Amino acid sequence: MATLGFATLAILWLSIGFLAYRAIRAGFVDVHRQWMIRNFALTFAAVTLRLEIPFLAVLFGGETGYQLVAWLCWLPNLLVAEAIIRRQPRLISALGPTG
């Protein structure tokens, strides 16, 4: 179960990074920004894992905690990224014109 969680993270990270690259090469800055928000959320999984693992290990034990953290280190991050993207029109206007 842990392997599947980390493998999914790796595949998503590479795929989303490629989509971000393709969008910027095509000149779609706003689309690129959205993909990069998602990519950053997945990259931040390394930090989230280190914050969550001690608590999950205590609550569920070492093996179960490790299996849970394989999913919980990136899935909530991606959900937050999606929420940010959906609010993006307000954020973009606050940031000013895009390059």
ZAZA-553571 format. One line per 3 residues: number of its first residue (from 1); for each residue x, y, z of N, C-alpha, C, O, CB. Coordinates in Angstrom, 3 decimals, decimal comma, padded with zeros to 6 digits, always signed. Atoms other than C-alpha are relative to their C-alpha. Glycine has a CB too. Layout:
NUM) X Y Z X Y Z X Y Z X Y Z X Y Z; ...
This chain:
1) +000,818 -001,191 +000,000 +000,000 +000,000 +000,000 +000,869 +001,265 +000,000 +000,566 +002,232 -000,700 -000,935 -000,008 +001,207; -000,899 -001,157 -000,045 +002,839 +002,408 +000,827 +000,680 +000,193 -001,350 +000,824 +001,323 -001,818 +001,058 -000,173 +001,113; -000,656 -000,090 +001,308 +004,589 +001,602 -002,452 -000,936 +000,623 -001,033 -000,514 +001,439 -001,853 +000,457 -001,394 -000,472
4) +000,979 -000,554 +000,935 +001,427 +002,395 -004,372 -000,186 +001,503 +000,240 -000,294 +002,271 -000,716 -001,353 -000,736 +000,137; +000,133 -001,422 -000,317 +001,070 +005,738 -002,564 +001,178 +000,819 -000,498 +000,999 +001,871 -001,112 -000,149 +000,186 +001,490; -001,197 -000,728 +000,447 +004,649 +006,799 -003,240 +000,176 -000,060 -001,516 +000,648 +000,901 -002,122 +001,243 -000,564 +000,682
7) -000,086 +000,115 +001,459 +004,531 +005,491 -006,837 -000,987 +000,961 -000,668 -000,667 +001,585 -001,680 -000,280 -001,458 -000,449; +000,994 -000,941 +000,530 +001,368 +007,503 -007,472 +000,517 +001,429 +000,109 +000,368 +002,221 -000,821 -001,345 -000,142 +000,750; -000,596 -001,326 -000,187 +003,081 +010,584 -006,049 +001,060 +000,261 -001,075 +001,076 +001,330 -001,686 +000,625 +000,123 +001,415
10) -001,076 -000,171 +000,982 +006,088 +010,056 -008,333 -000,549 +000,192 -001,413 -000,090 +001,068 -002,146 +000,939 -001,208 +000,030; +000,579 -000,097 +001,344 +003,991 +009,539 -011,465 -000,714 +001,339 -000,178 -000,570 +001,990 -001,213 -000,980 -001,168 -000,255; +000,692 -001,290 +000,073 +001,818 +012,575 -010,710 +000,994 +001,151 -000,069 +000,817 +002,081 -000,856 -000,927 +000,181 +001,208
13) -000,996 -001,082 -000,037 +004,848 +014,748 -009,926 +000,657 +000,169 -001,380 +000,772 +001,286 -001,884 +001,083 -000,293 +001,083; -000,631 -000,070 +001,316 +006,559 +013,879 -013,219 -000,981 +000,463 -001,078 -000,641 +001,299 -001,915 +000,577 -001,359 -000,375; +001,011 -000,352 +001,003 +003,362 +014,153 -015,275 -000,392 +001,464 +000,090 -000,476 +002,152 -000,927 -001,236 -000,873 +000,163
16) +000,407 -001,389 -000,186 +002,323 +017,484 -013,789 +001,153 +000,940 -000,344 +000,932 +002,008 -000,914 -000,475 +000,238 +001,449; -001,155 -000,801 +000,396 +005,844 +018,841 -014,192 +000,111 +000,116 -001,512 +000,420 +001,186 -002,036 +001,276 -000,599 +000,567; -000,029 -000,019 +001,465 +005,735 +017,881 -017,868 -001,103 +000,891 -000,561 -000,871 +001,649 -001,503 -000,142 -001,422 -000,557
19) +001,111 -000,829 +000,471 +002,312 +019,513 -018,320 +000,285 +001,484 +000,232 -000,071 +002,324 -000,594 -001,305 -000,402 +000,704; -000,374 -001,394 -000,277 +003,612 +022,710 -016,688 +001,020 +000,485 -001,023 +000,909 +001,599 -001,534 +000,571 +000,141 +001,433; -001,020 -000,347 +000,995 +006,630 +022,719 -019,000 -000,633 +000,214 -001,372 -000,326 +001,184 -002,066 +001,076 -001,102 -000,078
22) +000,655 -000,106 +001,303 +004,467 +022,134 -022,049 -000,858 +001,270 -000,091 -000,899 +001,923 -001,134 -000,867 -001,245 -000,259; +000,846 -001,199 +000,006 +002,083 +024,944 -021,054 +000,838 +001,270 -000,156 +000,465 +002,162 -000,918 -000,829 +000,075 +001,291; -000,814 -001,224 +000,100 +004,859 +027,528 -020,600 +000,658 +000,094 -001,374 +000,803 +001,192 -001,913 +001,081 +000,031 +001,110
25) -000,596 -000,012 +001,343 +006,513 +026,505 -023,889 -001,006 +000,465 -001,045 -000,638 +001,058 -002,060 +000,527 -001,394 -000,367; +001,057 -000,420 +000,925 +003,163 +027,108 -025,595 -000,445 +001,439 +000,279 -001,264 +001,988 -000,457 -001,203 -000,951 +000,101; +000,334 -001,384 -000,316 +002,920 +030,539 -023,941 -001,217 +000,167 +000,886 -001,712 +001,284 +001,039 -000,214 +000,746 -001,249
28) +001,166 -000,062 -000,872 +000,040 +029,693 -021,594 +000,448 +000,197 +001,452 +000,558 -000,762 +002,217 -000,856 -001,286 -000,140; -000,569 -000,321 -001,311 +001,307 +031,448 -018,475 -000,949 -000,380 +001,132 -000,517 -000,963 +002,126 +000,336 +001,488 +000,081; +000,951 +000,303 -001,074 -001,878 +031,087 -016,404 -000,172 -001,512 +000,193 -000,277 -001,990 +001,323 -001,358 +000,645 -000,303
31) +000,104 +001,463 -000,085 -002,183 +027,372 -017,227 +001,271 -000,558 +000,642 +001,205 -001,455 +001,484 -000,226 -000,630 -001,415; -001,271 +000,413 -000,598 +001,500 +026,928 -016,383 -000,008 +000,249 +001,507 +000,417 -000,605 +002,284 +001,174 +000,750 -000,656; +000,054 -000,340 -001,419 +000,958 +028,677 -013,054 -000,853 -001,010 +000,779 -000,486 -001,425 +001,878 -000,559 +001,420 +000,184
34) +000,865 +000,982 -000,664 -001,892 +026,299 -012,190 +000,693 -001,350 +000,148 +000,623 -001,975 +001,206 -001,304 -000,171 -000,782; -000,717 +001,273 -000,077 +000,187 +023,227 -013,025 +001,141 +000,069 +001,011 +001,411 -000,900 +001,720 +000,544 -000,389 -001,379; -001,115 -000,136 -000,938 +003,103 +024,574 -011,014 -000,469 +000,077 +001,456 +000,251 -000,358 +002,354 +000,813 +001,237 -000,341
37) +000,563 +000,030 -001,351 +000,891 +025,160 -007,965 -000,204 -001,453 +000,413 +000,124 -001,839 +001,535 -001,348 +000,794 +000,072; +000,177 +001,430 -000,288 -000,028 +021,482 -008,168 +001,357 -000,683 +000,213 +001,517 -001,484 +001,134 -000,770 -000,692 -001,154; -001,318 +000,621 -000,104 +003,614 +020,502 -008,706 +000,676 +000,360 +001,318 +001,293 -000,490 +001,960 +000,880 +000,424 -001,175
40) -000,574 -000,413 -001,278 +004,746 +022,532 -005,713 -000,655 -000,762 +001,145 +000,030 -001,189 +002,075 -000,163 +001,519 +000,205; +000,705 +000,741 -001,048 +002,067 +020,854 -003,577 +000,531 -001,427 +000,105 +000,699 -001,950 +001,206 -001,513 -000,016 -000,276; -000,541 +001,361 -000,017 +003,399 +017,442 -004,590 +001,452 -000,014 +000,469 +001,862 -000,934 +001,177 -000,105 -000,633 -001,391
43) -001,385 -000,092 -000,459 +007,008 +018,513 -004,042 +000,047 +000,186 +001,515 +000,923 -000,357 +002,188 +000,730 +001,163 -000,705; +000,057 -000,279 -001,437 +006,057 +019,740 -000,567 -000,370 -001,249 +000,808 -000,336 -001,223 +002,039 -001,010 +001,117 +000,277; +000,324 +001,255 -000,684 +005,011 +016,148 +000,241 +001,157 -000,489 +000,865 +000,934 -001,131 +001,892 -000,372 -001,073 -001,019
46) -001,163 +000,413 -000,800 +008,557 +015,542 +001,504 -000,029 +000,664 +001,377 +000,299 +000,039 +002,385 +001,318 +000,352 -000,733; +000,093 -000,720 -001,275 +008,044 +018,184 +004,184 -001,187 -000,521 +000,798 -001,078 -000,778 +001,997 -000,133 +001,529 -000,233; +001,208 +000,474 -000,678 +004,516 +017,035 +004,986 +000,230 -001,383 +000,608 -000,217 -001,652 +001,723 -001,187 -000,040 -000,980
49) -000,304 +001,341 -000,510 +005,736 +013,442 +005,385 +000,744 +000,082 +001,322 +000,406 -000,616 +002,278 +000,828 -000,795 -001,020; -000,807 -000,102 -001,217 +008,301 +014,483 +007,975 -000,777 +000,596 +001,167 -000,470 +000,324 +002,328 +001,232 +000,837 -000,266; +000,834 -000,566 -001,062 +005,695 +016,451 +009,899 -001,043 -001,008 +000,493 -001,369 -001,036 +001,679 -000,697 +001,274 -000,496
52) +001,084 +000,914 -000,343 +003,052 +013,712 +009,833 +000,459 -001,328 +000,591 -000,222 -001,886 +001,451 -000,815 -000,266 -001,209; -000,395 +001,369 -000,370 +005,039 +010,506 +010,351 +000,102 -000,236 +001,505 -000,317 -001,300 +001,961 +001,319 -000,324 -000,631; -000,049 +000,288 -001,436 +005,722 +010,909 +014,090 -001,388 -000,177 +000,612 -001,595 -001,056 +001,449 +000,732 +001,111 +000,723
55) +001,350 +000,096 -000,551 +002,035 +011,472 +014,834 -000,718 -001,261 -000,461 -001,389 -001,925 +000,329 -000,810 +001,222 -000,390; +000,650 +001,199 +000,520 +000,810 +008,686 +012,575 +000,604 -001,269 +000,593 -000,106 -002,242 +000,844 +000,102 -000,038 -001,520; -000,656 +001,170 -000,601 +003,373 +006,260 +013,991 -000,484 -000,214 +001,427 -000,685 -001,352 +001,852 +001,531 +000,166 -000,019
58) +000,488 +000,121 -001,381 +002,215 +007,007 +017,537 -001,462 -000,437 +000,009 -001,852 -001,296 +000,800 +000,162 +001,341 +000,758; +001,432 +000,305 +000,010 -001,483 +006,854 +016,661 -000,319 -001,390 -000,543 -001,200 -002,071 -000,017 -000,729 +001,030 -000,816; +000,361 +001,234 +000,689 -001,458 +003,801 +014,383 +001,085 -001,068 +000,021 +000,863 -002,169 -000,482 -000,347 +000,307 -001,408
61) -001,113 +000,935 +000,030 +001,896 +002,089 +014,936 +000,876 +000,260 -001,214 +000,465 +000,935 -002,158 -000,506 -001,443 -000,007; -000,983 -000,287 +001,036 +004,950 +002,100 +012,722 -000,408 -000,420 -001,395 -000,339 +000,385 -002,325 +001,265 -000,656 +000,338; +000,331 +000,516 +001,336 +003,788 -000,076 +009,824 -001,237 +000,685 -000,583 -001,213 +001,148 -001,723 -000,228 -001,514 +000,061
64) +001,232 -000,641 +000,478 +000,260 +001,312 +009,529 +000,214 +001,497 -000,213 -000,288 +002,064 -001,183 -001,153 -000,234 +000,998; -000,306 -001,421 +000,154 +001,522 +004,870 +010,062 +000,759 +000,278 -001,275 +000,505 +001,278 -001,946 +000,794 +000,496 +001,181; -000,784 -000,159 +001,227 +003,991 +004,436 +007,220 -000,885 -000,157 -001,233 -000,742 +000,593 -002,198 +001,149 -001,021 -000,040
67) +000,909 +000,187 +001,126 +001,284 +003,121 +004,890 -000,929 +001,195 -000,160 -001,220 +001,608 -001,283 -000,816 -001,277 +000,181; +000,865 -001,182 +000,065 -000,972 +006,052 +005,768 +000,748 +001,228 -000,504 +000,225 +001,984 -001,323 -000,596 +000,289 +001,370; -000,745 -001,202 +000,376 +001,735 +008,681 +005,372 +000,359 -000,002 -001,483 +000,566 +001,058 -002,073 +001,268 +000,119 +000,841
70) -000,288 +000,081 +001,430 +002,457 +007,415 +001,855 -001,082 +000,686 -000,829 -000,820 +001,143 -001,941 +000,137 -001,457 -000,428; +001,104 -000,687 +000,678 -000,921 +008,857 +000,881 -000,257 +001,383 +000,603 -000,524 +002,346 -000,115 -001,275 -000,847 +000,076; +000,338 -001,260 -000,676 -001,432 +011,579 +003,481 +001,080 +001,070 -000,117 +000,845 +002,219 +000,254 -000,268 -000,266 +001,453
73) -001,038 -001,025 +000,165 +001,851 +013,324 +002,695 -000,228 +000,827 -001,248 +000,341 +001,912 -001,363 +001,380 -000,643 -000,055; +000,194 -000,765 +001,228 +000,617 +014,448 -000,727 -001,454 +000,260 -000,354 -001,752 +001,273 -000,987 +000,647 -000,708 -001,125; +001,395 -000,186 +000,382 -003,136 +014,025 -001,081 -000,612 +001,279 +000,579 -001,220 +002,039 -000,174 -000,808 -001,194 +000,444
76) +000,527 -001,270 -000,523 -004,144 +016,842 +001,313 +000,671 +001,221 -000,648 +000,010 +002,228 -000,904 +000,189 +000,057 +001,519; -000,709 -001,103 +000,669 -001,468 +019,076 -000,266 -000,639 +000,294 -001,356 -000,846 +001,453 -001,715 +001,505 -000,343 -000,180; +000,587 -000,169 +001,324 -003,002 +018,489 -003,689 -001,411 +000,586 +000,098 -001,811 +001,385 -000,749 -000,033 -001,344 -000,745
79) +001,331 -000,573 -000,198 -006,489 +019,258 -002,373 +000,076 +001,492 +000,326 -000,740 +002,277 -000,154 -000,735 -000,742 +001,119; -000,199 -001,422 -000,304 -005,245 +022,555 -000,936 +000,397 +000,752 -001,265 -000,080 +001,862 -001,502 +001,080 +000,184 +001,100; -000,405 -000,633 +001,259 -003,576 +023,345 -004,271 -001,203 +000,215 -000,912 -001,334 +001,269 -001,535 +001,059 -000,854 -000,717
82) +001,196 -000,140 +000,831 -006,842 +022,712 -006,092 -000,903 +001,110 +000,526 -001,486 +001,854 -000,261 -000,772 -001,326 -000,058; +000,799 -001,086 -000,580 -008,665 +025,027 -003,684 +000,608 +001,355 -000,350 -000,116 +002,301 -000,660 -000,104 -000,159 +001,535; -000,683 -001,250 +000,362 -006,052 +027,727 -004,347 -000,241 +000,320 -001,473 -000,503 +001,471 -001,824 +001,523 -000,101 +000,287
85) +000,201 -000,210 +001,437 -006,406 +027,258 -008,107 -001,422 +000,474 -000,275 -001,633 +001,353 -001,111 +000,292 -001,295 -000,787; +001,395 -000,400 +000,219 -010,182 +027,566 -007,916 -000,261 +001,423 +000,471 -001,170 +002,080 -000,036 -000,942 -000,958 +000,717; +000,103 -001,383 -000,464 -009,772 +030,857 -006,028 +000,903 +000,927 -000,797 +000,927 +002,131 -000,541 +000,345 +000,089 +001,478
88) -001,059 -000,732 +000,688 -007,080 +031,988 -008,456 -000,429 +001,307 -000,664 +000,348 +002,260 -000,614 +000,592 -000,872 -001,021; +000,325 -001,293 +000,598 -009,001 +034,705 -010,331 +000,124 +001,157 +001,003 +000,575 +002,245 +000,643 -001,412 -000,038 -000,570; -000,152 -001,023 -001,032 -009,119 +036,653 -007,059 +001,464 +000,206 +000,341 +001,892 +001,336 +000,573 -000,785 -000,380 +001,258
91) -001,413 -000,113 -000,327 -005,466 +035,893 -006,359 +000,769 +000,697 -001,107 +001,652 +001,509 -000,828 +000,593 -001,370 +000,260; -000,702 -000,624 +001,111 -004,314 +036,911 -009,830 -000,247 +001,502 -000,014 +000,679 +002,280 -000,240 -000,435 -000,623 -001,329; +000,273 -001,433 -000,003 -006,075 +040,260 -009,600 +000,719 +000,692 +001,148 +001,097 +001,857 +001,023 -001,501 +000,257 +000,093
94) -000,742 -000,584 -001,120 -004,420 +040,845 -006,226 +001,490 +000,100 -000,296 +002,166 +000,995 +000,211 -000,218 -000,824 +001,261; -001,422 +000,007 +000,325 -000,990 +040,019 -007,672 +000,354 +000,982 -001,108 +001,519 +001,351 -001,252 +000,426 -001,384 -000,401; -000,280 -000,923 +001,089 -001,322 +042,344 -010,638 +000,107 -000,725 -001,327 -000,223 -001,908 -001,408 +001,274 +000,768 +000,275
97) -000,061 +000,615 +001,332 -000,699 +041,685 -014,339 +001,012 -001,136 -000,049 +002,034 -001,113 +000,637 +000,352 +001,048 -001,053; -000,903 +001,152 +000,148 +000,908 +038,399 -015,367 +000,972 +000,267 -001,130 +000,709 +001,044 -002,049 -000,794 -001,310 -000,265; -001,056 -000,204 +000,965 +004,081 +038,188 -017,358 -000,176 -000,802 -001,210 +000,648 -000,732 -002,122 +001,289 -000,293 +000,579
